[in-house]
Amino acid sequence: MTLKPTPRANGQRRCPICGKPRVEAHAPFCSTRCRDRDLVQWLDDGYALPGPPADPDAQD
């Protein structure tokens, strides 16, 4: 899942998951559901930060 920049409607920021207007209590999301969906994406390696390729043979 790739996130797209969310447009502002009348200067209001949008939820990056569903695009609905965000709620300050759940910022930057609109609800607990969207906040939890984002967390699951991170925990399931749905998102990745760019970096050098991992060497599976390297040991610390």
C-alpha distance matrix in Angstrom:
0.0 3.8 6.5 9.6 13.0 14.4 17.9 20.9 23.1 26.6 25.7 23.5 20.0 17.1 14.6 11.2 9.6 12.1 14.2 17.4 20.0 19.6 22.3 24.0 24.3 20.6 19.8 17.4 16.1 18.1 18.7 18.8 16.4 13.5 14.7 14.7 11.2 10.2 12.8 11.7 8.3 10.8 13.3 11.5 10.6 6.8 7.7 10.7 13.6 15.3 18.7 21.2 20.7 21.8 25.2 25.4 29.2 29.6 31.1 31.4
3.8 0.0 3.7 6.5 9.9 11.9 15.3 18.5 21.1 24.5 23.3 21.5 18.0 15.5 13.6 9.9 9.6 12.1 13.3 16.8 19.0 18.7 21.7 23.2 24.0 20.4 18.9 16.2 15.7 18.0 19.3 19.8 17.9 14.6 15.5 16.3 13.2 11.3 14.2 14.0 10.5 12.1 15.3 14.1 12.4 8.9 8.1 10.5 12.4 13.8 17.4 20.3 20.3 21.9 25.5 26.2 30.0 30.1 31.7 31.8
6.5 3.7 0.0 3.8 6.6 8.4 12.0 15.0 17.7 21.0 19.6 17.8 14.3 11.9 10.3 6.5 7.3 9.9 10.4 13.9 15.7 15.3 18.4 19.8 21.1 17.6 15.8 13.0 12.7 15.0 16.8 17.8 16.4 12.7 13.6 15.2 12.5 10.3 13.6 14.3 11.2 12.6 16.1 15.7 14.3 11.0 9.7 12.1 13.4 15.2 18.9 22.1 22.6 24.2 27.9 28.8 32.5 32.3 33.7 33.4
9.6 6.5 3.8 0.0 3.8 6.0 9.0 12.4 15.2 18.5 17.3 16.0 12.8 10.8 10.4 7.2 8.9 10.4 9.6 13.3 14.8 15.1 18.7 20.2 22.0 18.8 16.6 13.7 13.8 15.7 18.2 19.8 18.6 14.8 16.0 18.1 15.6 13.5 17.0 17.9 15.0 16.3 19.8 19.5 18.0 14.7 13.2 15.2 15.9 17.2 20.9 24.1 24.9 26.9 30.6 31.8 35.4 35.1 36.6 36.3
13.0 9.9 6.6 3.8 0.0 3.8 6.4 9.5 12.7 15.6 14.0 13.1 10.0 8.9 9.6 7.1 10.2 11.4 9.5 12.7 13.3 13.5 17.1 18.2 20.5 17.8 15.0 12.2 13.0 15.0 18.0 20.0 19.4 15.6 16.4 19.1 17.2 14.9 18.2 19.8 17.2 18.0 21.7 21.9 20.4 17.4 15.4 17.1 17.1 18.4 22.1 25.5 26.8 28.8 32.5 33.9 37.5 36.8 38.2 37.6
14.4 11.9 8.4 6.0 3.8 0.0 3.8 6.6 9.4 12.6 11.4 10.0 7.1 5.5 7.0 5.9 9.0 9.2 6.4 9.3 9.7 10.5 14.2 15.8 18.3 15.8 13.3 10.7 11.0 12.3 15.6 18.1 17.6 14.1 15.3 18.3 16.6 14.8 18.3 20.0 17.9 19.1 22.6 23.0 22.1 19.0 17.4 19.7 20.0 21.7 25.3 28.8 30.0 31.8 35.5 36.7 40.3 39.7 40.9 40.2
17.9 15.3 12.0 9.0 6.4 3.8 0.0 3.8 6.5 9.6 8.9 8.5 6.9 6.5 9.4 9.4 12.3 11.6 8.2 10.1 9.9 11.6 15.2 16.8 19.8 17.9 15.2 13.0 13.5 14.1 17.7 20.6 20.4 17.0 18.3 21.5 20.0 18.4 21.9 23.7 21.7 22.9 26.4 26.8 25.8 22.7 21.1 23.2 23.3 24.8 28.4 31.8 33.2 35.1 38.9 40.2 43.7 43.1 44.3 43.6
20.9 18.5 15.0 12.4 9.5 6.6 3.8 0.0 3.8 6.2 5.2 5.0 4.8 6.2 9.9 11.1 14.0 13.2 9.4 10.0 8.5 10.2 13.4 14.8 18.1 16.9 14.2 12.5 13.4 13.5 17.3 20.5 20.8 17.7 18.8 22.3 21.4 19.9 23.1 25.3 23.7 24.7 28.1 28.9 28.2 25.3 23.6 25.7 25.6 27.3 30.8 34.4 35.9 37.7 41.5 42.8 46.3 45.5 46.5 45.5
23.1 21.1 17.7 15.2 12.7 9.4 6.5 3.8 0.0 3.8 5.4 5.2 7.0 7.7 11.4 13.4 15.6 13.9 10.1 9.6 8.0 10.7 13.6 15.5 18.8 18.0 15.8 14.6 14.8 13.9 17.6 21.2 21.4 18.8 20.3 23.7 22.9 21.9 25.2 27.2 25.9 27.3 30.5 31.2 30.8 27.8 26.5 28.8 29.0 30.8 34.3 37.9 39.3 41.0 44.8 46.0 49.5 48.8 49.8 48.8
26.6 24.5 21.0 18.5 15.6 12.6 9.6 6.2 3.8 0.0 3.8 5.5 8.7 10.6 14.3 16.5 19.0 17.4 13.7 12.7 10.3 12.6 14.7 16.1 19.6 19.5 17.3 16.5 17.1 16.2 19.8 23.4 24.1 21.6 22.8 26.4 25.9 24.9 27.9 30.2 29.1 30.2 33.4 34.3 33.9 31.0 29.5 31.7 31.6 33.4 36.8 40.4 42.0 43.7 47.5 48.8 52.3 51.4 52.3 51.1
25.7 23.3 19.6 17.3 14.0 11.4 8.9 5.2 5.4 3.8 0.0 3.8 6.6 9.6 13.2 15.2 18.2 17.3 13.7 13.1 10.3 11.5 13.7 14.3 18.0 17.8 15.1 14.2 15.6 15.4 19.1 22.4 23.5 20.8 21.4 25.1 24.9 23.3 26.2 28.7 27.6 28.2 31.5 32.8 32.1 29.5 27.6 29.6 29.1 30.9 34.2 37.8 39.7 41.3 45.1 46.6 50.0 48.8 49.6 48.3
23.5 21.5 17.8 16.0 13.1 10.0 8.5 5.0 5.2 5.5 3.8 0.0 3.8 6.6 10.0 12.5 15.2 14.4 11.0 10.0 6.8 7.8 10.0 11.0 14.5 14.2 11.8 11.1 12.1 11.7 15.3 18.7 19.8 17.3 17.9 21.6 21.5 20.2 23.0 25.6 24.7 25.5 28.6 29.9 29.6 27.0 25.4 27.6 27.5 29.7 33.0 36.7 38.3 39.7 43.5 44.7 48.1 47.1 47.7 46.4
20.0 18.0 14.3 12.8 10.0 7.1 6.9 4.8 7.0 8.7 6.6 3.8 0.0 3.8 7.0 9.0 12.1 11.9 8.8 8.7 6.2 6.2 9.2 10.2 13.5 12.3 9.5 8.0 9.3 9.8 13.5 16.5 17.5 14.5 15.0 18.7 18.4 16.8 19.6 22.2 21.1 21.8 25.0 26.3 25.9 23.3 21.6 23.9 23.8 26.0 29.4 33.1 34.6 36.0 39.7 40.9 44.4 43.3 44.0 42.8
17.1 15.5 11.9 10.8 8.9 5.5 6.5 6.2 7.7 10.6 9.6 6.6 3.8 0.0 3.8 6.2 8.7 8.1 5.1 5.5 4.5 5.2 8.9 11.0 13.5 11.6 9.5 7.7 7.4 7.7 11.3 14.4 14.7 11.6 12.8 16.2 15.5 14.3 17.5 19.6 18.5 19.8 22.9 23.8 23.6 20.8 19.6 22.3 22.8 25.1 28.6 32.2 33.4 34.6 38.4 39.3 42.9 42.2 42.9 41.9
14.6 13.6 10.3 10.4 9.6 7.0 9.4 9.9 11.4 14.3 13.2 10.0 7.0 3.8 0.0 3.8 5.5 5.8 4.7 5.4 6.0 5.1 8.5 10.7 12.3 9.5 8.1 6.1 4.5 5.5 8.6 11.3 11.2 7.9 9.2 12.5 11.7 10.7 13.9 15.9 15.1 16.5 19.4 20.3 20.5 17.7 16.9 19.8 20.7 23.4 26.9 30.5 31.3 32.3 36.0 36.6 40.3 39.6 40.3 39.3
11.2 9.9 6.5 7.2 7.1 5.9 9.4 11.1 13.4 16.5 15.2 12.5 9.0 6.2 3.8 0.0 3.8 6.0 5.8 8.4 9.6 8.8 12.0 13.7 15.1 11.8 10.1 7.4 6.6 8.8 11.2 13.0 12.3 8.5 9.6 12.4 10.8 9.0 12.5 14.3 12.6 14.0 17.2 17.8 17.5 14.6 13.5 16.4 17.4 19.9 23.4 26.9 27.7 28.9 32.6 33.3 37.0 36.4 37.3 36.5
9.6 9.6 7.3 8.9 10.2 9.0 12.3 14.0 15.6 19.0 18.2 15.2 12.1 8.7 5.5 3.8 0.0 3.8 6.1 8.4 10.7 10.2 12.9 15.2 15.8 12.3 11.7 9.6 7.3 8.6 10.0 11.4 9.7 6.1 8.3 10.3 7.9 7.3 11.1 12.0 10.7 13.0 15.7 15.9 16.2 13.1 13.0 16.5 18.2 20.9 24.4 27.7 28.0 28.9 32.5 32.8 36.5 36.3 37.1 36.6
12.1 12.1 9.9 10.4 11.4 9.2 11.6 13.2 13.9 17.4 17.3 14.4 11.9 8.1 5.8 6.0 3.8 0.0 3.8 5.7 9.0 9.7 12.6 15.5 16.4 13.3 13.1 11.3 8.6 8.2 9.9 12.1 10.2 7.4 10.5 12.4 10.3 10.7 14.3 14.9 14.0 16.6 19.1 19.0 19.6 16.4 16.6 20.1 21.9 24.4 28.0 31.2 31.5 32.4 36.0 36.2 40.0 39.9 40.8 40.4
14.2 13.3 10.4 9.6 9.5 6.4 8.2 9.4 10.1 13.7 13.7 11.0 8.8 5.1 4.7 5.8 6.1 3.8 0.0 3.8 6.6 8.2 11.7 14.6 16.2 13.6 12.6 10.7 8.8 8.4 11.2 14.1 13.0 10.1 12.6 15.2 13.5 13.2 16.8 18.0 16.8 18.9 21.8 21.9 22.1 18.9 18.5 21.6 22.8 25.1 28.8 32.2 32.8 34.0 37.7 38.3 42.0 41.7 42.7 42.1
17.4 16.8 13.9 13.3 12.7 9.3 10.1 10.0 9.6 12.7 13.1 10.0 8.7 5.5 5.4 8.4 8.4 5.7 3.8 0.0 3.8 6.2 9.2 12.6 14.2 12.2 11.8 10.7 8.4 6.4 9.4 12.8 12.3 10.1 12.6 15.4 14.4 14.6 17.9 19.3 18.8 20.8 23.4 23.9 24.5 21.5 21.2 24.4 25.7 28.2 31.8 35.3 35.9 36.9 40.6 41.1 44.8 44.4 45.1 44.3
20.0 19.0 15.7 14.8 13.3 9.7 9.9 8.5 8.0 10.3 10.3 6.8 6.2 4.5 6.0 9.6 10.7 9.0 6.6 3.8 0.0 3.8 6.7 9.8 12.1 10.9 10.0 9.4 8.1 6.1 9.7 13.3 13.8 11.8 13.3 16.6 16.4 16.1 19.0 21.1 20.7 22.2 24.9 25.9 26.3 23.6 22.8 25.8 26.5 29.1 32.6 36.2 37.2 38.2 42.0 42.6 46.2 45.5 46.1 45.0
19.6 18.7 15.3 15.1 13.5 10.5 11.6 10.2 10.7 12.6 11.5 7.8 6.2 5.2 5.1 8.8 10.2 9.7 8.2 6.2 3.8 0.0 3.8 6.5 8.7 7.3 6.2 6.1 5.1 4.0 7.6 10.9 12.2 10.1 10.7 14.3 14.7 14.0 16.5 19.0 18.9 20.0 22.5 24.0 24.5 22.1 21.2 24.0 24.6 27.5 30.7 34.4 35.5 36.3 40.0 40.6 44.2 43.3 43.6 42.3
22.3 21.7 18.4 18.7 17.1 14.2 15.2 13.4 13.6 14.7 13.7 10.0 9.2 8.9 8.5 12.0 12.9 12.6 11.7 9.2 6.7 3.8 0.0 3.8 5.5 5.5 5.8 7.3 6.5 4.8 6.9 9.9 12.1 11.1 11.0 14.4 15.7 15.3 17.1 19.8 20.4 21.2 23.3 25.2 26.0 24.0 23.2 26.0 26.6 29.7 32.8 36.4 37.5 38.0 41.7 42.1 45.6 44.6 44.6 43.1
24.0 23.2 19.8 20.2 18.2 15.8 16.8 14.8 15.5 16.1 14.3 11.0 10.2 11.0 10.7 13.7 15.2 15.5 14.6 12.6 9.8 6.5 3.8 0.0 3.8 5.3 4.8 7.2 8.0 7.9 9.4 11.4 14.3 13.2 12.0 15.5 17.3 16.4 17.6 20.7 21.4 21.5 23.6 26.0 26.5 25.0 23.7 26.1 26.3 29.4 32.2 36.0 37.3 37.7 41.3 41.9 45.2 43.9 43.8 42.0
24.3 24.0 21.1 22.0 20.5 18.3 19.8 18.1 18.8 19.6 18.0 14.5 13.5 13.5 12.3 15.1 15.8 16.4 16.2 14.2 12.1 8.7 5.5 3.8 0.0 3.8 5.8 8.7 8.6 8.4 8.2 9.1 12.5 12.4 10.7 13.6 16.1 15.6 16.2 19.3 20.6 20.6 22.2 24.8 25.8 24.6 23.7 26.2 26.7 30.0 32.7 36.3 37.5 37.5 41.0 41.3 44.5 43.3 42.8 41.1
20.6 20.4 17.6 18.8 17.8 15.8 17.9 16.9 18.0 19.5 17.8 14.2 12.3 11.6 9.5 11.8 12.3 13.3 13.6 12.2 10.9 7.3 5.5 5.3 3.8 0.0 3.8 6.1 5.2 6.0 5.7 6.5 9.6 8.8 7.0 10.2 12.5 11.8 12.7 15.7 16.8 17.1 18.8 21.2 22.1 20.8 20.0 22.7 23.4 26.8 29.6 33.2 34.2 34.2 37.7 38.0 41.3 40.2 40.0 38.4
19.8 18.9 15.8 16.6 15.0 13.3 15.2 14.2 15.8 17.3 15.1 11.8 9.5 9.5 8.1 10.1 11.7 13.1 12.6 11.8 10.0 6.2 5.8 4.8 5.8 3.8 0.0 2.9 4.7 6.8 8.3 9.7 12.1 10.2 8.5 12.1 13.6 12.1 13.4 16.7 17.0 16.9 19.3 21.6 21.9 20.4 19.0 21.4 21.6 24.8 27.6 31.3 32.6 33.0 36.6 37.3 40.6 39.3 39.3 37.7
17.4 16.2 13.0 13.7 12.2 10.7 13.0 12.5 14.6 16.5 14.2 11.1 8.0 7.7 6.1 7.4 9.6 11.3 10.7 10.7 9.4 6.1 7.3 7.2 8.7 6.1 2.9 0.0 3.8 7.0 9.1 10.7 12.3 9.6 8.2 12.0 12.7 10.7 12.6 15.8 15.5 15.5 18.3 20.3 20.3 18.5 16.9 19.3 19.5 22.5 25.5 29.2 30.5 31.1 34.8 35.6 39.0 37.8 38.1 36.6
16.1 15.7 12.7 13.8 13.0 11.0 13.5 13.4 14.8 17.1 15.6 12.1 9.3 7.4 4.5 6.6 7.3 8.6 8.8 8.4 8.1 5.1 6.5 8.0 8.6 5.2 4.7 3.8 0.0 3.8 5.7 7.7 8.8 6.1 5.8 9.6 10.1 9.1 11.4 14.0 14.1 15.0 17.4 19.1 19.6 17.6 16.8 19.7 20.6 23.8 26.9 30.5 31.4 31.8 35.5 35.9 39.4 38.6 38.8 37.6
18.1 18.0 15.0 15.7 15.0 12.3 14.1 13.5 13.9 16.2 15.4 11.7 9.8 7.7 5.5 8.8 8.6 8.2 8.4 6.4 6.1 4.0 4.8 7.9 8.4 6.0 6.8 7.0 3.8 0.0 3.8 7.3 8.2 6.6 7.8 10.9 11.5 11.6 14.0 16.1 16.5 17.9 20.1 21.5 22.4 20.2 19.8 23.0 24.1 27.3 30.5 34.0 34.8 35.2 38.9 39.1 42.7 42.0 42.2 41.1
18.7 19.3 16.8 18.2 18.0 15.6 17.7 17.3 17.6 19.8 19.1 15.3 13.5 11.3 8.6 11.2 10.0 9.9 11.2 9.4 9.7 7.6 6.9 9.4 8.2 5.7 8.3 9.1 5.7 3.8 0.0 3.8 5.3 5.4 6.3 8.6 10.0 11.0 12.6 14.5 15.7 17.2 18.7 20.2 21.8 19.9 20.0 23.3 24.8 28.2 31.2 34.7 35.1 35.2 38.7 38.6 42.1 41.6 41.5 40.4
18.8 19.8 17.8 19.8 20.0 18.1 20.6 20.5 21.2 23.4 22.4 18.7 16.5 14.4 11.3 13.0 11.4 12.1 14.1 12.8 13.3 10.9 9.9 11.4 9.1 6.5 9.7 10.7 7.7 7.3 3.8 0.0 3.8 5.6 5.0 6.0 8.5 9.9 10.4 12.2 14.2 15.5 16.3 18.1 20.1 18.7 19.1 22.4 24.0 27.6 30.4 33.7 33.9 33.6 37.0 36.6 40.1 39.5 39.2 38.1
16.4 17.9 16.4 18.6 19.4 17.6 20.4 20.8 21.4 24.1 23.5 19.8 17.5 14.7 11.2 12.3 9.7 10.2 13.0 12.3 13.8 12.2 12.1 14.3 12.5 9.6 12.1 12.3 8.8 8.2 5.3 3.8 0.0 3.8 5.5 5.2 6.2 8.7 9.9 10.6 12.4 14.5 15.3 16.3 18.5 16.8 17.8 21.4 23.5 26.9 29.8 33.0 32.9 32.7 36.0 35.5 39.0 38.8 38.8 38.0
13.5 14.6 12.7 14.8 15.6 14.1 17.0 17.7 18.8 21.6 20.8 17.3 14.5 11.6 7.9 8.5 6.1 7.4 10.1 10.1 11.8 10.1 11.1 13.2 12.4 8.8 10.2 9.6 6.1 6.6 5.4 5.6 3.8 0.0 3.8 5.4 5.0 6.3 8.7 9.9 10.6 12.7 14.3 15.3 16.8 14.7 15.2 18.7 20.6 23.9 27.0 30.3 30.4 30.6 34.0 33.9 37.5 37.2 37.4 36.7
14.7 15.5 13.6 16.0 16.4 15.3 18.3 18.8 20.3 22.8 21.4 17.9 15.0 12.8 9.2 9.6 8.3 10.5 12.6 12.6 13.3 10.7 11.0 12.0 10.7 7.0 8.5 8.2 5.8 7.8 6.3 5.0 5.5 3.8 0.0 3.8 5.5 5.3 6.4 8.9 10.1 11.0 12.6 14.5 15.8 14.4 14.4 17.5 19.1 22.6 25.5 28.8 29.2 29.0 32.5 32.4 35.9 35.3 35.2 34.2
14.7 16.3 15.2 18.1 19.1 18.3 21.5 22.3 23.7 26.4 25.1 21.6 18.7 16.2 12.5 12.4 10.3 12.4 15.2 15.4 16.6 14.3 14.4 15.5 13.6 10.2 12.1 12.0 9.6 10.9 8.6 6.0 5.2 5.4 3.8 0.0 3.8 5.3 5.0 6.2 8.6 9.9 10.4 12.1 14.2 13.2 14.1 17.3 19.5 23.1 25.7 28.7 28.6 28.1 31.4 30.8 34.3 33.9 33.8 32.9
11.2 13.2 12.5 15.6 17.2 16.6 20.0 21.4 22.9 25.9 24.9 21.5 18.4 15.5 11.7 10.8 7.9 10.3 13.5 14.4 16.4 14.7 15.7 17.3 16.1 12.5 13.6 12.7 10.1 11.5 10.0 8.5 6.2 5.0 5.5 3.8 0.0 3.8 5.4 5.2 6.3 8.9 9.9 10.5 12.5 10.7 12.0 15.6 18.1 21.4 24.3 27.3 26.9 26.7 30.0 29.5 33.2 33.1 33.3 32.9
10.2 11.3 10.3 13.5 14.9 14.8 18.4 19.9 21.9 24.9 23.3 20.2 16.8 14.3 10.7 9.0 7.3 10.7 13.2 14.6 16.1 14.0 15.3 16.4 15.6 11.8 12.1 10.7 9.1 11.6 11.0 9.9 8.7 6.3 5.3 5.3 3.8 0.0 3.8 5.4 5.1 6.5 8.8 10.0 10.9 9.1 9.3 12.7 14.8 18.2 21.1 24.3 24.4 24.4 27.8 27.7 31.3 30.9 31.3 30.6
12.8 14.2 13.6 17.0 18.2 18.3 21.9 23.1 25.2 27.9 26.2 23.0 19.6 17.5 13.9 12.5 11.1 14.3 16.8 17.9 19.0 16.5 17.1 17.6 16.2 12.7 13.4 12.6 11.4 14.0 12.6 10.4 9.9 8.7 6.4 5.0 5.4 3.8 0.0 3.8 5.4 5.2 6.2 8.6 10.0 9.6 9.9 12.8 14.8 18.5 20.9 23.9 23.9 23.3 26.6 26.2 29.7 29.1 29.1 28.2
11.7 14.0 14.3 17.9 19.8 20.0 23.7 25.3 27.2 30.2 28.7 25.6 22.2 19.6 15.9 14.3 12.0 14.9 18.0 19.3 21.1 19.0 19.8 20.7 19.3 15.7 16.7 15.8 14.0 16.1 14.5 12.2 10.6 9.9 8.9 6.2 5.2 5.4 3.8 0.0 3.8 5.4 5.0 5.9 8.4 8.1 9.8 12.9 15.7 19.1 21.5 24.1 23.4 22.7 25.8 25.0 28.6 28.5 28.6 28.2
8.3 10.5 11.2 15.0 17.2 17.9 21.7 23.7 25.9 29.1 27.6 24.7 21.1 18.5 15.1 12.6 10.7 14.0 16.8 18.8 20.7 18.9 20.4 21.4 20.6 16.8 17.0 15.5 14.1 16.5 15.7 14.2 12.4 10.6 10.1 8.6 6.3 5.1 5.4 3.8 0.0 3.8 5.6 5.3 6.2 4.6 6.3 9.8 12.8 16.0 18.6 21.3 20.7 20.5 23.8 23.4 27.1 27.1 27.6 27.4
10.8 12.1 12.6 16.3 18.0 19.1 22.9 24.7 27.3 30.2 28.2 25.5 21.8 19.8 16.5 14.0 13.0 16.6 18.9 20.8 22.2 20.0 21.2 21.5 20.6 17.1 16.9 15.5 15.0 17.9 17.2 15.5 14.5 12.7 11.0 9.9 8.9 6.5 5.2 5.4 3.8 0.0 3.8 5.5 5.2 5.7 5.5 8.0 10.4 14.0 16.2 19.0 18.7 18.2 21.6 21.4 24.9 24.5 24.8 24.2
13.3 15.3 16.1 19.8 21.7 22.6 26.4 28.1 30.5 33.4 31.5 28.6 25.0 22.9 19.4 17.2 15.7 19.1 21.8 23.4 24.9 22.5 23.3 23.6 22.2 18.8 19.3 18.3 17.4 20.1 18.7 16.3 15.3 14.3 12.6 10.4 9.9 8.8 6.2 5.0 5.6 3.8 0.0 3.8 5.5 7.4 8.5 10.4 13.0 16.4 18.1 20.4 19.6 18.4 21.4 20.5 24.0 23.7 23.6 23.2
11.5 14.1 15.7 19.5 21.9 23.0 26.8 28.9 31.2 34.3 32.8 29.9 26.3 23.8 20.3 17.8 15.9 19.0 21.9 23.9 25.9 24.0 25.2 26.0 24.8 21.2 21.6 20.3 19.1 21.5 20.2 18.1 16.3 15.3 14.5 12.1 10.5 10.0 8.6 5.9 5.3 5.5 3.8 0.0 3.8 5.4 8.1 10.1 13.5 16.4 18.1 20.1 18.8 17.8 20.6 19.5 23.1 23.5 23.8 24.0
10.6 12.4 14.3 18.0 20.4 22.1 25.8 28.2 30.8 33.9 32.1 29.6 25.9 23.6 20.5 17.5 16.2 19.6 22.1 24.5 26.3 24.5 26.0 26.5 25.8 22.1 21.9 20.3 19.6 22.4 21.8 20.1 18.5 16.8 15.8 14.2 12.5 10.9 10.0 8.4 6.2 5.2 5.5 3.8 0.0 3.8 5.3 6.5 9.9 12.6 14.4 16.4 15.2 14.6 17.7 17.2 20.9 21.1 21.8 22.0
6.8 8.9 11.0 14.7 17.4 19.0 22.7 25.3 27.8 31.0 29.5 27.0 23.3 20.8 17.7 14.6 13.1 16.4 18.9 21.5 23.6 22.1 24.0 25.0 24.6 20.8 20.4 18.5 17.6 20.2 19.9 18.7 16.8 14.7 14.4 13.2 10.7 9.1 9.6 8.1 4.6 5.7 7.4 5.4 3.8 0.0 3.8 6.7 10.3 12.9 15.4 17.8 16.8 17.0 20.3 20.0 23.8 24.1 25.1 25.4
7.7 8.1 9.7 13.2 15.4 17.4 21.1 23.6 26.5 29.5 27.6 25.4 21.6 19.6 16.9 13.5 13.0 16.6 18.5 21.2 22.8 21.2 23.2 23.7 23.7 20.0 19.0 16.9 16.8 19.8 20.0 19.1 17.8 15.2 14.4 14.1 12.0 9.3 9.9 9.8 6.3 5.5 8.5 8.1 5.3 3.8 0.0 3.8 6.9 9.8 12.7 15.5 15.3 15.8 19.5 19.9 23.6 23.3 24.4 24.3
10.7 10.5 12.1 15.2 17.1 19.7 23.2 25.7 28.8 31.7 29.6 27.6 23.9 22.3 19.8 16.4 16.5 20.1 21.6 24.4 25.8 24.0 26.0 26.1 26.2 22.7 21.4 19.3 19.7 23.0 23.3 22.4 21.4 18.7 17.5 17.3 15.6 12.7 12.8 12.9 9.8 8.0 10.4 10.1 6.5 6.7 3.8 0.0 3.8 6.4 8.9 11.8 11.8 12.5 16.2 17.1 20.7 20.2 21.5 21.4
13.6 12.4 13.4 15.9 17.1 20.0 23.3 25.6 29.0 31.6 29.1 27.5 23.8 22.8 20.7 17.4 18.2 21.9 22.8 25.7 26.5 24.6 26.6 26.3 26.7 23.4 21.6 19.5 20.6 24.1 24.8 24.0 23.5 20.6 19.1 19.5 18.1 14.8 14.8 15.7 12.8 10.4 13.0 13.5 9.9 10.3 6.9 3.8 0.0 3.8 6.4 9.9 11.1 12.2 16.0 17.6 20.9 19.8 21.1 20.6
15.3 13.8 15.2 17.2 18.4 21.7 24.8 27.3 30.8 33.4 30.9 29.7 26.0 25.1 23.4 19.9 20.9 24.4 25.1 28.2 29.1 27.5 29.7 29.4 30.0 26.8 24.8 22.5 23.8 27.3 28.2 27.6 26.9 23.9 22.6 23.1 21.4 18.2 18.5 19.1 16.0 14.0 16.4 16.4 12.6 12.9 9.8 6.4 3.8 0.0 3.8 7.2 8.9 11.0 14.6 16.9 19.9 18.9 20.8 20.5
18.7 17.4 18.9 20.9 22.1 25.3 28.4 30.8 34.3 36.8 34.2 33.0 29.4 28.6 26.9 23.4 24.4 28.0 28.8 31.8 32.6 30.7 32.8 32.2 32.7 29.6 27.6 25.5 26.9 30.5 31.2 30.4 29.8 27.0 25.5 25.7 24.3 21.1 20.9 21.5 18.6 16.2 18.1 18.1 14.4 15.4 12.7 8.9 6.4 3.8 0.0 3.8 6.4 8.5 11.8 14.6 17.2 15.8 17.8 17.5
21.2 20.3 22.1 24.1 25.5 28.8 31.8 34.4 37.9 40.4 37.8 36.7 33.1 32.2 30.5 26.9 27.7 31.2 32.2 35.3 36.2 34.4 36.4 36.0 36.3 33.2 31.3 29.2 30.5 34.0 34.7 33.7 33.0 30.3 28.8 28.7 27.3 24.3 23.9 24.1 21.3 19.0 20.4 20.1 16.4 17.8 15.5 11.8 9.9 7.2 3.8 0.0 3.8 6.4 9.0 12.3 14.4 13.2 15.7 16.0
20.7 20.3 22.6 24.9 26.8 30.0 33.2 35.9 39.3 42.0 39.7 38.3 34.6 33.4 31.3 27.7 28.0 31.5 32.8 35.9 37.2 35.5 37.5 37.3 37.5 34.2 32.6 30.5 31.4 34.8 35.1 33.9 32.9 30.4 29.2 28.6 26.9 24.4 23.9 23.4 20.7 18.7 19.6 18.8 15.2 16.8 15.3 11.8 11.1 8.9 6.4 3.8 0.0 3.8 6.4 9.3 11.9 11.5 14.4 15.5
21.8 21.9 24.2 26.9 28.8 31.8 35.1 37.7 41.0 43.7 41.3 39.7 36.0 34.6 32.3 28.9 28.9 32.4 34.0 36.9 38.2 36.3 38.0 37.7 37.5 34.2 33.0 31.1 31.8 35.2 35.2 33.6 32.7 30.6 29.0 28.1 26.7 24.4 23.3 22.7 20.5 18.2 18.4 17.8 14.6 17.0 15.8 12.5 12.2 11.0 8.5 6.4 3.8 0.0 3.8 6.1 8.9 8.4 11.0 12.2
25.2 25.5 27.9 30.6 32.5 35.5 38.9 41.5 44.8 47.5 45.1 43.5 39.7 38.4 36.0 32.6 32.5 36.0 37.7 40.6 42.0 40.0 41.7 41.3 41.0 37.7 36.6 34.8 35.5 38.9 38.7 37.0 36.0 34.0 32.5 31.4 30.0 27.8 26.6 25.8 23.8 21.6 21.4 20.6 17.7 20.3 19.5 16.2 16.0 14.6 11.8 9.0 6.4 3.8 0.0 3.8 5.5 5.5 8.8 11.0
25.4 26.2 28.8 31.8 33.9 36.7 40.2 42.8 46.0 48.8 46.6 44.7 40.9 39.3 36.6 33.3 32.8 36.2 38.3 41.1 42.6 40.6 42.1 41.9 41.3 38.0 37.3 35.6 35.9 39.1 38.6 36.6 35.5 33.9 32.4 30.8 29.5 27.7 26.2 25.0 23.4 21.4 20.5 19.5 17.2 20.0 19.9 17.1 17.6 16.9 14.6 12.3 9.3 6.1 3.8 0.0 3.8 5.7 8.2 11.0
29.2 30.0 32.5 35.4 37.5 40.3 43.7 46.3 49.5 52.3 50.0 48.1 44.4 42.9 40.3 37.0 36.5 40.0 42.0 44.8 46.2 44.2 45.6 45.2 44.5 41.3 40.6 39.0 39.4 42.7 42.1 40.1 39.0 37.5 35.9 34.3 33.2 31.3 29.7 28.6 27.1 24.9 24.0 23.1 20.9 23.8 23.6 20.7 20.9 19.9 17.2 14.4 11.9 8.9 5.5 3.8 0.0 3.8 6.5 10.0
29.6 30.1 32.3 35.1 36.8 39.7 43.1 45.5 48.8 51.4 48.8 47.1 43.3 42.2 39.6 36.4 36.3 39.9 41.7 44.4 45.5 43.3 44.6 43.9 43.3 40.2 39.3 37.8 38.6 42.0 41.6 39.5 38.8 37.2 35.3 33.9 33.1 30.9 29.1 28.5 27.1 24.5 23.7 23.5 21.1 24.1 23.3 20.2 19.8 18.9 15.8 13.2 11.5 8.4 5.5 5.7 3.8 0.0 3.8 6.8
31.1 31.7 33.7 36.6 38.2 40.9 44.3 46.5 49.8 52.3 49.6 47.7 44.0 42.9 40.3 37.3 37.1 40.8 42.7 45.1 46.1 43.6 44.6 43.8 42.8 40.0 39.3 38.1 38.8 42.2 41.5 39.2 38.8 37.4 35.2 33.8 33.3 31.3 29.1 28.6 27.6 24.8 23.6 23.8 21.8 25.1 24.4 21.5 21.1 20.8 17.8 15.7 14.4 11.0 8.8 8.2 6.5 3.8 0.0 3.8
31.4 31.8 33.4 36.3 37.6 40.2 43.6 45.5 48.8 51.1 48.3 46.4 42.8 41.9 39.3 36.5 36.6 40.4 42.1 44.3 45.0 42.3 43.1 42.0 41.1 38.4 37.7 36.6 37.6 41.1 40.4 38.1 38.0 36.7 34.2 32.9 32.9 30.6 28.2 28.2 27.4 24.2 23.2 24.0 22.0 25.4 24.3 21.4 20.6 20.5 17.5 16.0 15.5 12.2 11.0 11.0 10.0 6.8 3.8 0.0
